[in-house]
C-alpha cells in the first residue's frame, strides 16, 4: 500500500495538473502495448498503435524504450521529469539533461528485477548519443501512439479536472482528496492507495501534484525517489465518446479551403509544433516556401510563430486548432513521424504498483 502523509502546509499546496502530462501519457501508453489488467477498452488502440510502430520500423531504439518501460514493477523515475508539464519538448530536454548519477541509480534499480541489454547501460553511463536516440524515439512514439488521440485524452482529463474542482468547491482540499475514492482513501492527514506496492511518502510541506491520466488503468502511480517533487498519477473515467479510436483523416476537406500545400503545412504544425526547417522536411518543400506558407497562415490567425534562439517555431492558435480538427477529423493517421525537433530550455522521474 502507498501511504502519503500530509501536514497543514501540504494541504495548502496540493493541486491538480492543468492538463495531460505528455510523458506520463507516453510511458503509460508504452506499457499498454502489452496487455494488462483493466485494459479492455484499449484493444483497438493497441492494434492501431502496434501497426503504426511496425510501419515506422524504429528498431533497436524502440526495443530500448520498451525495456525501460515494463508494464509490471518499477520503471525509471527519469522518464517522467516535472518539466513535461510545460510540454513534450521541455520534458524530453529534461531527460537529456538528467545527471549521470540519477541515470545510473534508476537503471540499477531496474536491473534488480530484470536483465538489461547493453544499450540500457549506455543510458546509465549518460551517453549523450544514447539519450538523444532515446528521446527522439520517445518523440516519434508520442506522435504515433498519443497525439492521434489528443481530443479524447484532453476531453477525458478536462472532465476529471471538473470533478476535482467541484469537489474542492464543496469541501476544500480535503474534499478534493476524498473525491479520489475508490482509487485512494483519505483519512486524518493520510492518503492511502491500496493497489500500490508498499511505499511511504512524507510530503514535508511540498504538497502533492495530482496528475489525471488517460492511459493509466492499473491504479494510481507515483515516483520512487522521495527527493523528487511529489506526484500522484491516477486513472480518469473514459466515457464512450472518448474511447481511444483514431479519427479518420479527411485531407480533402481542408485542402478545398486553403489549398493542398497549405493544408499539409497546417496538418504538420497540428501534429506537433515545428521549426521552419522541420516543416519544410515534413511537407517536402523548400524552407523559403515553408516560411511563406506559415506566414500566410499566421496572418490569417491560424498559426503563432516565435523565435527560439536562431530558429522560428510554429504552433497552431486555438482558431487554427479548431480548423485543423474540424476540417480534417484530427491529426493524420498516415503521416510519418518527423525528424527530431529542436527543443526549448530545460529537468527529473517514478515507481509502479
PEKAHU-V412237 format. One record per residue. RES is the residue in three letters. PHI is phi in whole degrees, 0 to 359 (999 if undefined). PSI is psi in whole degrees, 0 to 359 (NA if undefined). Layout:
res->RES phi->PHI psi->PSI
res->RES phi->PHI psi->PSI
//
This chain:
res->UNK phi->999 psi->138
res->UNK phi->272 psi->130
res->UNK phi->239 psi->124
res->UNK phi->245 psi->123
res->UNK phi->256 psi->129
res->UNK phi->251 psi->142
res->UNK phi->257 psi->178
res->UNK phi->297 psi->326
res->UNK phi->295 psi->323
res->UNK phi->293 psi->322
res->UNK phi->302 psi->317
res->UNK phi->291 psi->335
res->UNK phi->254 psi->11
res->UNK phi->278 psi->137
res->UNK phi->210 psi->170
res->UNK phi->249 psi->137
res->UNK phi->304 psi->147
res->UNK phi->285 psi->348
res->UNK phi->184 psi->185
res->UNK phi->298 psi->140
res->UNK phi->270 psi->116
res->UNK phi->299 psi->328
res->UNK phi->277 psi->325
res->UNK phi->299 psi->316
res->UNK phi->296 psi->319
res->UNK phi->294 psi->310
res->UNK phi->299 psi->317
res->UNK phi->290 psi->327
res->UNK phi->293 psi->320
res->UNK phi->299 psi->320
res->UNK phi->295 psi->326
res->UNK phi->290 psi->346
res->UNK phi->298 psi->334
res->UNK phi->254 psi->128
res->UNK phi->307 psi->141
res->UNK phi->211 psi->168
res->UNK phi->300 psi->133
res->UNK phi->84 psi->17
res->UNK phi->251 psi->19
res->UNK phi->300 psi->328
res->UNK phi->292 psi->348
res->UNK phi->257 psi->12
res->UNK phi->299 psi->310
res->UNK phi->295 psi->319
res->UNK phi->301 psi->317
res->UNK phi->299 psi->319
res->UNK phi->296 psi->317
res->UNK phi->294 psi->315
res->UNK phi->294 psi->318
res->UNK phi->297 psi->319
res->UNK phi->296 psi->318
res->UNK phi->296 psi->318
res->UNK phi->294 psi->323
res->UNK phi->295 psi->317
res->UNK phi->296 psi->325
res->UNK phi->287 psi->337
res->UNK phi->50 psi->57
res->UNK phi->285 psi->342
res->UNK phi->63 psi->220
res->UNK phi->306 psi->321
res->UNK phi->301 psi->324
res->UNK phi->291 psi->320
res->UNK phi->298 psi->322
res->UNK phi->298 psi->313
res->UNK phi->296 psi->319
res->UNK phi->293 psi->326
res->UNK phi->297 psi->324
res->UNK phi->281 psi->349
res->UNK phi->233 psi->59
res->UNK phi->298 psi->150
res->UNK phi->271 psi->3
res->UNK phi->229 psi->131
res->UNK phi->88 psi->196
res->UNK phi->290 psi->142
res->UNK phi->228 psi->154
res->UNK phi->300 psi->136
res->UNK phi->301 psi->327
res->UNK phi->293 psi->348
res->UNK phi->284 psi->349
res->UNK phi->235 psi->62
res->UNK phi->293 psi->147
res->UNK phi->296 psi->335
res->UNK phi->296 psi->341
res->UNK phi->298 psi->342
res->UNK phi->299 psi->337
res->UNK phi->271 psi->353
res->UNK phi->138 psi->159
res->UNK phi->302 psi->316
res->UNK phi->300 psi->320
res->UNK phi->295 psi->319
res->UNK phi->295 psi->318
res->UNK phi->293 psi->322
res->UNK phi->297 psi->322
res->UNK phi->296 psi->321
res->UNK phi->298 psi->316
res->UNK phi->296 psi->335
res->UNK phi->261 psi->8
res->UNK phi->300 psi->130
res->UNK phi->301 psi->146
res->UNK phi->302 psi->321
res->UNK phi->294 psi->330
res->UNK phi->285 psi->322
res->UNK phi->299 psi->314
res->UNK phi->298 psi->315
res->UNK phi->299 psi->314
res->UNK phi->293 psi->320
res->UNK phi->292 psi->323
res->UNK phi->297 psi->321
res->UNK phi->297 psi->318
res->UNK phi->295 psi->323
res->UNK phi->293 psi->341
res->UNK phi->292 psi->337
res->UNK phi->251 psi->351
res->UNK phi->195 psi->150
res->UNK phi->291 psi->144
res->UNK phi->240 psi->137
res->UNK phi->286 psi->163
res->UNK phi->308 psi->320
res->UNK phi->302 psi->329
res->UNK phi->294 psi->323
res->UNK phi->289 psi->332
res->UNK phi->293 psi->323
res->UNK phi->298 psi->314
res->UNK phi->300 psi->328
res->UNK phi->280 psi->357
res->UNK phi->79 psi->25
res->UNK phi->301 psi->116
res->UNK phi->304 psi->320
res->UNK phi->297 psi->317
res->UNK phi->292 psi->324
res->UNK phi->292 psi->322
res->UNK phi->294 psi->316
res->UNK phi->298 psi->318
res->UNK phi->297 psi->312
res->UNK phi->287 psi->329
res->UNK phi->297 psi->321
res->UNK phi->292 psi->322
res->UNK phi->297 psi->319
res->UNK phi->297 psi->314
res->UNK phi->297 psi->317
res->UNK phi->295 psi->321
res->UNK phi->299 psi->319
res->UNK phi->294 psi->327
res->UNK phi->271 psi->330
res->UNK phi->255 psi->333
res->UNK phi->245 psi->313
res->UNK phi->302 psi->320
res->UNK phi->296 psi->346
res->UNK phi->248 psi->22
res->UNK phi->305 psi->316
res->UNK phi->300 psi->314
res->UNK phi->295 psi->316
res->UNK phi->298 psi->310
res->UNK phi->294 psi->321
res->UNK phi->296 psi->314
res->UNK phi->296 psi->319
res->UNK phi->292 psi->319
res->UNK phi->298 psi->320
res->UNK phi->296 psi->319
res->UNK phi->296 psi->318
res->UNK phi->300 psi->323
res->UNK phi->297 psi->317
res->UNK phi->300 psi->315
res->UNK phi->292 psi->320
res->UNK phi->297 psi->317
res->UNK phi->296 psi->322
res->UNK phi->295 psi->321
res->UNK phi->295 psi->318
res->UNK phi->296 psi->326
res->UNK phi->280 psi->323
res->UNK phi->222 psi->18
res->UNK phi->68 psi->198
res->UNK phi->296 psi->325
res->UNK phi->295 psi->321
res->UNK phi->297 psi->320
res->UNK phi->300 psi->313
res->UNK phi->292 psi->324
res->UNK phi->294 psi->333
res->UNK phi->289 psi->351
res->UNK phi->282 psi->352
res->UNK phi->298 psi->139
res->UNK phi->265 psi->3
res->UNK phi->291 psi->325
res->UNK phi->218 psi->150
res->UNK phi->242 psi->127
res->UNK phi->256 psi->131
res->UNK phi->198 psi->126
res->UNK phi->49 psi->52
res->UNK phi->79 psi->12
res->UNK phi->225 psi->132
res->UNK phi->253 psi->123
res->UNK phi->245 psi->136
res->UNK phi->241 psi->98
res->UNK phi->297 psi->330
res->UNK phi->280 psi->352
res->UNK phi->275 psi->154
res->UNK phi->299 psi->163
res->UNK phi->294 psi->124
res->UNK phi->197 psi->145
res->UNK phi->235 psi->136
res->UNK phi->234 psi->121
res->UNK phi->260 psi->110
res->UNK phi->294 psi->326
res->UNK phi->60 psi->35
res->UNK phi->90 psi->358
res->UNK phi->277 psi->343
res->UNK phi->77 psi->179
res->UNK phi->229 psi->134
res->UNK phi->263 psi->119
res->UNK phi->269 psi->126
res->UNK phi->241 psi->100
res->UNK phi->293 psi->136
res->UNK phi->227 psi->134
res->UNK phi->285 psi->318
res->UNK phi->270 psi->4
res->UNK phi->276 psi->123
res->UNK phi->233 psi->334
res->UNK phi->277 psi->350
res->UNK phi->129 psi->169
res->UNK phi->302 psi->147
res->UNK phi->230 psi->155
res->UNK phi->217 psi->182
res->UNK phi->271 psi->154
res->UNK phi->274 psi->323
res->UNK phi->288 psi->116
res->UNK phi->292 psi->346
res->UNK phi->277 psi->345
res->UNK phi->283 psi->157
res->UNK phi->305 psi->127
res->UNK phi->291 psi->129
res->UNK phi->224 psi->157
res->UNK phi->222 psi->112
res->UNK phi->267 psi->133
res->UNK phi->220 psi->157
res->UNK phi->288 psi->143
res->UNK phi->262 psi->162
res->UNK phi->280 psi->138
res->UNK phi->245 psi->102
res->UNK phi->284 psi->165
res->UNK phi->306 psi->327
res->UNK phi->282 psi->354
res->UNK phi->238 psi->24
res->UNK phi->294 psi->150
res->UNK phi->283 psi->77
res->UNK phi->243 psi->136
res->UNK phi->288 psi->133
res->UNK phi->279 psi->142
res->UNK phi->294 psi->141
res->UNK phi->270 psi->127
res->UNK phi->237 psi->79
res->UNK phi->297 psi->334
res->UNK phi->296 psi->330
res->UNK phi->295 psi->315
res->UNK phi->283 psi->323
res->UNK phi->299 psi->323
res->UNK phi->297 psi->334
res->UNK phi->274 psi->314
res->UNK phi->241 psi->358
res->UNK phi->95 psi->155
res->UNK phi->298 psi->310
res->UNK phi->294 psi->315
res->UNK phi->293 psi->325
res->UNK phi->296 psi->321
res->UNK phi->294 psi->322
res->UNK phi->296 psi->315
res->UNK phi->296 psi->320
res->UNK phi->297 psi->316
res->UNK phi->297 psi->317
res->UNK phi->290 psi->327
res->UNK phi->294 psi->326
res->UNK phi->289 psi->327
res->UNK phi->190 psi->147
res->UNK phi->304 psi->143
res->UNK phi->228 psi->149
res->UNK phi->279 psi->167
res->UNK phi->300 psi->319
res->UNK phi->294 psi->318
res->UNK phi->296 psi->321
res->UNK phi->298 psi->317
res->UNK phi->298 psi->314
res->UNK phi->294 psi->320
res->UNK phi->296 psi->317
res->UNK phi->271 psi->337
res->UNK phi->86 psi->38
res->UNK phi->231 psi->174
res->UNK phi->285 psi->155
res->UNK phi->303 psi->324
res->UNK phi->296 psi->318
res->UNK phi->292 psi->321
res->UNK phi->298 psi->318
res->UNK phi->295 psi->321
res->UNK phi->294 psi->314
res->UNK phi->294 psi->320
res->UNK phi->297 psi->324
res->UNK phi->295 psi->319
res->UNK phi->297 psi->315
res->UNK phi->294 psi->327
res->UNK phi->292 psi->316
res->UNK phi->293 psi->337
res->UNK phi->276 psi->359
res->UNK phi->82 psi->14
res->UNK phi->263 psi->338
res->UNK phi->229 psi->142
res->UNK phi->246 psi->130
res->UNK phi->240 psi->142
res->UNK phi->214 psi->154
res->UNK phi->271 psi->127
res->UNK phi->245 psi->101
res->UNK phi->58 psi->243
res->UNK phi->259 psi->8
res->UNK phi->248 psi->151
res->UNK phi->263 psi->125
res->UNK phi->253 psi->137
res->UNK phi->243 psi->133
res->UNK phi->231 psi->158
res->UNK phi->279 psi->141
res->UNK phi->282 psi->169
res->UNK phi->305 psi->322
res->UNK phi->294 psi->317
res->UNK phi->296 psi->320
res->UNK phi->298 psi->317
res->UNK phi->295 psi->317
res->UNK phi->296 psi->316
res->UNK phi->301 psi->312
res->UNK phi->286 psi->323
res->UNK phi->279 psi->331
res->UNK phi->278 psi->336
res->UNK phi->243 psi->348
res->UNK phi->83 psi->9
res->UNK phi->118 psi->183
res->UNK phi->300 psi->149
res->UNK phi->297 psi->135
res->UNK phi->278 psi->349
res->UNK phi->249 psi->356
res->UNK phi->295 psi->144
res->UNK phi->282 psi->158
res->UNK phi->286 psi->150
res->UNK phi->277 psi->168
res->UNK phi->297 psi->156
res->UNK phi->302 psi->138
res->UNK phi->273 psi->153
res->UNK phi->292 psi->138
res->UNK phi->248 psi->151
res->UNK phi->289 psi->181
res->UNK phi->302 psi->183
res->UNK phi->294 psi->NA
res->UNK phi->999 psi->152
res->UNK phi->162 psi->237
res->UNK phi->165 psi->218
res->UNK phi->170 psi->160
res->UNK phi->224 psi->148
res->UNK phi->250 psi->163
res->UNK phi->296 psi->NA
//
